[in-house]
Amino acid sequence: MISVQGYEGHKVAVLGLGRSGLATAAALQAGGATPLLWDDSPESRARAEAAGWTCHDLNRADAWEGVSALIVSPGIPHLYPAPNKLIARAMAEGVPVDNDIGLFFRSWATRDWDNFDIAPRTVCVTGSNGKSTTTALIHHILAQAGRPTQMAGNIGRGVLDIDPAEDGEVVVLELSSYQTDLARALTPDIAVFTNLSPDHLDRHGGMGGYFAAKRRLFAEGGPDRAIIGVDEPEGVFLANQIAVAREDDRVIRVSAARRLGDFGWSVFARKGFLSEWRKGRQVASIDLREVRGLPGAHNHQNACAAYAACRSLGLAPRQIEEAFHSFGGLPHRSQTIAEKAGVRFVNDSKATNVDSAAKALQAFQNIRWIAGGLGKEGGVASLRAFLGSVKKAYFIGHSGRDFALELGEIPHEICETMERAVARAAEEAEGGDTVLLAPAAASFDQYPNFEKRGEHFTQLVQALPG
């Protein structure tokens, strides 16, 4: 656990008692603060009390007397579409509002570091798509190279729940826009921006606010090295804002769409090959085509970003390449779960929107596509451009028939349930086919979350003969 610094002897309110909220309360208490816990959900309060905490009703008239700060869990809105009433009250009372990421950065470094030979470092990864895979890949590469490392944030453990730093350790954090938007301290050593596509727009007041939340990691964080995906206009803009010249190698531009050889430092992937260029010369190349844990152009972009981060940390290209091949991928993200009779079964249940489903559809050939669920605003008609490798679709869930109407030009079957979709796809699949779960929809019509949907798909595939 990281003991929070700067609040010893102070009362600090904690709003939201999920994983990060309870870890925050424990870290505040370890640092000598008095945490005042509250959640609008009676169930969450009951779980906190069962864990030994006492809740403090922040709705009371006298609740804010002597409170030095309010620490907010990431899912609670503080501005758009409307601020939570308790956050609005804290701001009206002049109580600073922060989150666990801000507390982490003000508390991570300690006097113990004076005795270290190599100061610990933080790598922070943000973006719309690929940030979980990129974070996990960086962590995996470091671990394979024998470097002490921990992974936390929006993946795995809460940031305040990790262990105090070791000599030379690298902490890799995945940060969502909810986390970067509110943190009062952001000081990564290396910051990574993967890409940007529309998401969480109601929470950020539109695309501009969403990008601004991501941009804070770079503009206010002042990282020593910025690794920026430049396949969207926002990434091109961000790289231009940070670099002082074309030759500035503090900025590493990353692309999965085009050559970037003319900058001070760039890493890009074309036709399945990763290339590293410095000052107009190629210095390394890796064949990604046989890296089974990183299929498709979107994962090649993730590989380029992770490669750039690890090169910035002093790892050699050969070390990184070896670690690529032992990376199994993340559950529910282009995850190969079985091969039976020459048919590959891939679980991409995390593909809950059109953009991520499009990336999955471009990563494989001879696809038997399982899609559907609780469809999102805007429909799926834009996926028509990515159906060239789809042999047949098997639609499930609440929006299955809507998907069939929007994408009716491809062979399809209304299966309704995952059981029937897996059975029919497996029955019709031939050697060389890929049965791909990439729903392009939320899971809440049939499952509590995308993880449970992916687990069900996996169970059904594993029960198939052969």
N, C-alpha and C positions, 0 to 999 in steps of 0.2 A: 504493500500500500504506500502511496505517496502522501505524506503528511502536508496538509495545506499550510502555507506560510502566510503571515501577515494579518491573521485574525485571532491571535491568541487573546483570550479574555473577552472576545466580542460575541454577540449574538448574531447568527447568520441564518436567515430563512432559506429553506430548501423546498421548492415547489415541484412536485412530480416525483413519485416514489417507485419508479421502475428500477431497472438495473443501475442506470447511471445515477439516479437520485439517491438510492441507498448507499452506493459506493461513495458519493460525494459527502453524505452525512458522516460516514465513518472516517473519511479523510479529514474533514473539518474537525471532528472530535479529536482525532489523533494529533492535530496541530494545536490543540488547546482552545478551540472555539466551542461555543454552545450552539449546536444546530437545532433549529426549530422546524420540524417536518410537517408538511401538509400535502394532501392530494385531494382533488375534488371527488375522486372515486372512493366510495366506502370500502370496496373490495381491496384497493391498493392500501388504504389506511390500515385495514385489518391485517394484511400481510406484513406491513411494517411493524405493527404492534406485536404480531406473533414472533417477529424477529428480535423483539426486545426494545423497540423504539417507542417513545411517547409522542403522539401527534399534538400539534399546536395549531389551533384553528386561526388561520390568517384572515378570516372574515370578521373577527371580533374587532370592535372599535379600538381597543387598546393593544391589538396584536403587534403593531409595528413600533411600539415604544422601545427605543434603544437598539433597534435592528440596524446593523452596519451594512448589510448587503442581502440581496435576494439572488439565489442561484437557481436557475430554471432548467428543467429537462428539455431536450431539443424538440420534442413533439408539440410543445405548447407555444402558440403564436404570441408574439410580442408586438407586432405592428399590423401586418395584413393577414387575413382579410379584416380582422379586428383584434386588438390586443386582449388577451385574457384579463379579466377584471382585476385580478390580484396583481398582475404585472403593471397594469395601468395605475393601480393605487400606489404601488411602490415608486413608480416614476413620479407621480404627483406629490408623493411625500419626500422626494429627493433621495430615495434609497437606491444606490447603484445596483444595476441588474447585470448579471454575468452568467456564465455557464461553466461546466466542468472543464472544458478546454481552456478557458481563461485561467481557471485556478491551477490547472496543470502547468501552464507555461510560467506562472509566477512562482511555482513551488518545485519544479523539476530539478533545477540546479541547487546544490547545497555546498556547504563548506567542505564536505568530504571530498569533493572534486579536486581540492587543492593537492590531494595526495595521489591523484591518478596520473599515470604517464600519458594517457590519451583521453581527452575530454569526451564524454558521451555526446552523441549527436541525435537529432531528430529529423526524420524524413516524413513529410506530410503530403498526402495524396488527395486531391479533390477533382471534381469533374462530374459529368452527367452519367456516363457509362464507362465501365471498365475499372473504376477505382478500387473495387474490392479485389478483383483479380490482380491488378497492378500492385496493390499493397501486399497481398499474400505472396506474390512472386518475388518482390524485393526481400521480404522476410525470409522466404525459402532460400534464395540465393545466398544471403548473408549466413544463414545457418549452415548451409552446405559448405561454405568457405571457412567455417569455424569461427565466425565472428559472433560475439555475444549480442543477442538481439531479442526484442520483444515486439509484439504486434497488438494494437489496441485501437480504440476510437469507435468508429461506426461498424467495426468488425471485431469479433472476439470479445476481449475484456474492455471494461470501461477504463478511461485513461488514468483515473486516480486509483484504480485497483491493481495496477501493475507494480512490480517490485522496484525498490530504489535502484538507481543506476549502478552498474559495474564499470570498472575501468575499460574504456574503449567501446562501450556498448552503443548500439544503434537502435532507437525505438522508431518503429514505422507505424504511423497513424493514418487511418482512413478518416477523412473529415467530410461530412455532408455540408450542404449549403446552410442547413439549420444550425450547424455547429460553428461554422466560420462567421455567420452573420452577426452573432451576438457576443462572441468571445472578446473580452476586453484586452487580452494579451495574446498575441500570435507571433512567435519568434522561431519558426523552423530554421534549421540549417540548410535543408534542401526542400524545396516545394515543387510538387508535380501537379500539372493541370492536364488532364487526359483529353477532354473534348467537351462540347456543350450542345445540348439539344433540349427542346422545351420540356420542362418538368417542374412541378411544385409552383406553378405560376401564380396561383391564388395566394400562396404563402408569401411570395415576394413582390406582389403587385405588378407582375408582368415579367417579360424576358429581361428587361434592363435591370430590374431589381435582383433577379436570379443571378445574372452575370456579376453584378456588383458584389453579391455575397461571396461568390467564388474568388473574385479579384482581391478581396481583403487579405487573403492569405499571402499575396505577393506585394500589394501596395502598402499594407501596414505591417506585414511580417518581415519584409526586408531580408529574404533568404540569401545566403551566400551563393547558392546556385538555384536557378529556376529552370525547370524542365517543362516545356510547354508544347502541347499538341497544337499544330497549326493547320489542321484540316478543316477548321471552321473560321469564319471572319473574326470571331471573338478571340481565338487563340493567336491569330496573326496580329491583332491589335495589342493584346497583352504583351507578346514578345517584343513588339516595337516600342511599347511604353517603357519596358525595363532596360532593354539594351541601349548602350550609348553609341554603338557603331555596329556595322555588319560583322566586324571581327570580334566583338565582345563575347568571349567564351564563358562568361558567367551565365549566359542564357543558352540552353541546349534546346534547339528546335527539333520536334519529333513529328514524323508523318508516316501514315500507312498508305498514302496516295501518290506521292511524288518525290522526286529526287531533291535533296536539300544540300548539295555539296559546296555551296559558295559562302556559307557562313563560318564564323569562328569555330563552332562546334555544332554538329547535327547528327541525328540518328534517324534513319528512315528504312522502311521495308517496301520492296517492290518485287513482285512475282515470287514471293516466298523467301526472299533473301534480305536479312537485316544488314545494313551497312552503317559503319561509323566513319564520319568525315571530320577532319580538323584542318582548318586553314587551307581549304581547297584540295586536300589529299585524303584518299581513303586509307584508314589505318586498321580496319578490321571488318570481317564479314562472317555471318552465321547463316546457315541454311535452316530455316524454320519449318520447312515443309514436312519433316518427319518428327516434329515435336508434337506428340499426340495430345498433350495437355493444353496446347495453345492453337486450336484450329481456327482458320479464317482470318480475314484482314483485320477485324476488330481486335482479335487477340494478338495479332502481329503488332498493332499499335501499342497494346499493353506491354508486349515484350520489349519494344523500343524504349518505352518510358522507364521500365524497370532496369533495362540494360544501362540507360543513361544515368540513372540514380546510383547504380552500383559502381559504374566507372567513376563517378564523382567521389565515391567513397574509397577509391583506390584498388578495386578488384580488377583482375586481368580478364580480357575477353574469353580466354579458355575456361577460366573458373565459372564465368557466367554461362557459357554455352553448355558446360557439363550439367549445371544446375537446371537449365531449361529442360533437359531430357528427363530429369527425375521429378519434375513438377507434375503432379497429378490433376491440377485444376481444382477449382472450388466446387463443392456440391451445388447442384442446380444451375450451374453456369457452363454450358457447352461440355457437360461432364459425360464422357463415355462410360457407361455402366456395365455394358456386356457386349460380346460379339457371339452370335449364335448362327451356325450354318452360313457363315459369310455375311450376315446382316449385323450392322452396327446399331446399337441403341444409345441414343444421346438424350440426356436430361438437361434441358435448358428452361426449367420452370421459372427461373428468375426473369425470363423474357416476358415481362408483364405489360409491355407497351409495344407500339408498332415499330419504333426505331430499333429496339433491341431484338425483336423478332426478325426484322429485315437483315440484321447482321448475322443472325444464326442461319437464315435461309441462304445467305451467300457463302457460308463456310463449308457446306457439304454438297455432294452430288447425289443424284438418284434418291430424292427425299420422299419418304412417306410421313407426312406432316400431321401431327396431332395439335390442334389449336382450338381455342375457345375458352369460355369462362364468363366472367363478368366484364363485358366490353367497356371500353373507355370512350369518352367524348371524342368525336371526330371519325369513329369507325376505322375500318381496316382497308379501305379501297386503295390507299397508297401502296399497299403491299403487292399490288398487281405487277409492279415493275420488278419484283424479286422472286417470281414464281417459276422462273425458267428451269430450275432443277427439281421442281416438285412433280412427282409422278401421280400422287393422289393425296388429298387432304381428308382427315377424319375429324369432324367437328364435334365438340362437346360443350356441355354447360348451357347457361342461360342465353348466351349470345351465339350459340352454334348456328342456328338457322339464319340469323342476321349475317354472320360471316359468309355463309353459303350464298346468300343473295348478293352480297357485295363482291364475292370472288367466284362467282358461279361458272366462269369460263374454264376452270380447272376441274378434272375429275374429282369428285368428292362424295362423302357419305356422312349422313347425320347419325352420329353414334350416341350422343347425349352423355354417356358415362365414360369414365376413363377405362373401366374394365372392358367395355365393348370396343373402344378405340384401339387399345393395345392388342386385343385378341384379333381384330380384323386386320390391323396393320401387319402383325406378325404372320398371319395366315397368308397374306397376299405378297409379302416381301420376298425378293429374290436375292441371291448372292450379289454383293456389291451395293445393295440398298442401305440407306440409313433411315431408321425410324426415329424421328426427331420430335420431341415435345418442346415446342416453342409457342406458348399459348397466345401471345399478343393480347392478353387480357388479365385482369385481376382474378384472384382465386376464390373470392369470398362467397360466391354462389354455392360452392360445393365443399370448400376447404377453409380452415381458419387462416391460412397463410400460404404463400407459394412454396415454403419448405415442405409442408404436409402434402401438398399436391405432388411435388417432386418425389417425396418418399413413397407415395402410393404408386406412382409410375414405376419406380425402381422395384418395389415389391412385386408388382405384376410382371415385370420383365424377368426378374430372377426366378419366378415360378414357371416360366415358359419351358417347355421341353428343349433339350439339346444344349 
